[in-house]
């Protein structure tokens, strides 16, 4: 998807979510809405969901797509890398990422965005997988970072 077209699509999704997020302050409802909108409006999103830290483990929450890993091995894979490095991680080819956790062998590329609460503490991540190599770029990173901020707004 060319960059300007992708930016315009994200702007429309952001505007739609901005209205929807005013309907509730419930974190789970907001996550479910974000996942549904992203998963069904971005054609290259194969798996879209949240993992949150619970009792020191990274446990799946709301998601859409094929069956997910319920708990991710500590400090392994892209999700934990985003938490440990405190930044968004874009992986063009998951097979080249050391320690990648393959919950579904069809996933080829991935982006993971840390989710921060109102105190700035990382509570989890938004994880998106694609069946194609190189699906995610800086445009995805910038917009998804803005979108995850809706959770605790």
Secondary structure, DSSP 8 states (H G I E B T S, - for coil): --HHHHHHHHHHHHHHHHHHGGG---HHHHHHHHHHHHHHH-TT-SEEEEEEEETTEEEEEEEESS---SEE-TT-HHHHHHHHHTS-EEES-GGGSTT---SSTT--EEEEEEEE-TTS-EEEEEEEEESSTT---HHHHHHHHHHHTTTT-
